[in-house]
Amino acid sequence: MIEVRKLKKSFGPNLVLDGVSFGIEKGESLVIIGRSGGVKSVLLKHLIGLLKPDAGQVLIDGEDITVMNERELLRVRHRFGMVFQGAALFDSMNVAENVGFAFRRDRRLTEKEIARKVSESLEMVDLPGIEHKNPSELSGGMRKRVGLARAIVYEPEIVLYDEPTTGLDPIVSDSIDHLMLRVRDRLQVTTVVVTHDMRTARRLGQRILMLHDKNIYAKGTPEEVFGSPDPVVKQFIDGVSDERNLQS
Amino acid sequence: MIRDAYNRVFRWTQGMGRLTLFAKEVLCSLFGHRTSGHDLTYQLYYLGVKSQAVVLVTGAFTGMVLAAQTYFQFHKVRMDTATLAVVSVSMCSELGPVLTALMVAGRVGASLAAELGTMRVTEQIDALRTLATHPVDYLVVPRLVAAHIVMPVLTLEAIALGITAGYGVGVFLLGIDPAYSWYNMLKHTDARDLAIGLIKAFVYGGILAIIGCYKGLTCREGAQGVGQATTEAVVYASIAILITNFFLTLVLGTLLHTL
């Protein structure tokens, strides 16, 4: 469904992705792990065309999106939903307007139908009845869940999660994990999660990719990756710092 | 030193190229997509109604100062009654549109850059794009259309209040004969002067909206990036308005006064 071929990306003189290649099957749940600042989010943003690579291709059902302009990409993005690290809710709108945004722009549904879809989506993320609240009145966990409701309300085929549990306490993180699983199983969507939370990776991933040193360092099922004897993989999974990390 | 100068010219040229491509994208969107009436109404309120106070104060005090200064000079050669004619022509074709545009660039240009810049650094622009919405269609076009509409209206208000205030200062404070002043003002002020002012205002509306939105949408990360984008939006819009004013004065003056 999604195929990434020899993707390269630099920011100024800094090369951050150096020939990354992998594929994602329809309905699969893929987790991308790696250190903070390890450009996982950069890779994720390439999948939906928010960033253009310097070289390489991103194919969605065989269609190369790296050569498309912004208007052509809008058509492809109808198939995606994305949950951002900071939720990225529109702060000038209330929750209902945020969640129903895409429908209002589309103008195909009546206000009544939009309200029903918004309500269903908020129920899916266990936040019924908060339609009239503003984003500033919500906690971090609630904002993430509203972001998730906004991403799934128009039933996309692929949902991308950018660090969905970062900055949340373990209990809220746990609830977000369960919601992601619920969305995946109920809507049968292809899921790509970028995280450095090992519990999330273990729970959601049917396959795990580890990014290290500008490329994919390890890949496999959760059992294979978490059981890897490789010192770099092991160090990351166990969360052990070394002398160099302490100095940096 | 030569290398530094080359880099500066290169960056400036690159920036102008990007701004031109942005303007082209806005133009395509303007004629190719429907703007939401709700968004346009809100922008008309935000850019127009909320700029009233600053524009009216600017217009009134400019007219008053211009009347006083002109009177002090004209009084020496006993041309007191020509004072209001100067105030009227200046307010219509130059001071009204330019000062209104500079004041609105300070208020609205900064606000556009800050709002869109904050949306960019908090990933709200990316969120728009993932929701299959082009940021230019949703954010830029309603602001541009609103700026084109409100600028001539605000300028007209500033001109009217400037002339009225100048008349008040001239007649009631400085003792200029009201009947002759009024006669000279009507005699020397042409509808073409007003037309020049309103055309200029229309153009300045576009300049300040395009530069404000461009700076916001391309701002760098962090609070410093938003701050810099805001400052640059005001500075560049003001400079662009002043430079454009010179060329518009030449072109419109030549065109309209030869008709």
Boltz contact constraints between the chains, C-beta under 6 A:
constraints:
  - contact:
      token1: [A, 48]
      token2: [B, 130]
      max_distance: 6.0
  - contact:
      token1: [A, 50]
      token2: [B, 126]
      max_distance: 6.0
  - contact:
      token1: [A, 74]
      token2: [B, 132]
      max_distance: 6.0
  - contact:
      token1: [A, 77]
      token2: [B, 130]
      max_distance: 6.0
  - contact:
      token1: [A, 77]
      token2: [B, 132]
      max_distance: 6.0
  - contact:
      token1: [A, 78]
      token2: [B, 132]
      max_distance: 6.0
  - contact:
      token1: [A, 82]
      token2: [B, 130]
      max_distance: 6.0
  - contact:
      token1: [A, 84]
      token2: [B, 123]
      max_distance: 6.0
  - contact:
      token1: [A, 88]
      token2: [B, 123]
      max_distance: 6.0
  - contact:
      token1: [A, 88]
      token2: [B, 124]
      max_distance: 6.0
  - contact:
      token1: [A, 88]
      token2: [B, 127]
      max_distance: 6.0
  - contact:
      token1: [A, 90]
      token2: [B, 124]
      max_distance: 6.0
  - contact:
      token1: [A, 101]
      token2: [B, 131]
      max_distance: 6.0
  - contact:
      token1: [A, 102]
      token2: [B, 131]
      max_distance: 6.0
  - contact:
      token1: [A, 105]
      token2: [B, 133]
      max_distance: 6.0
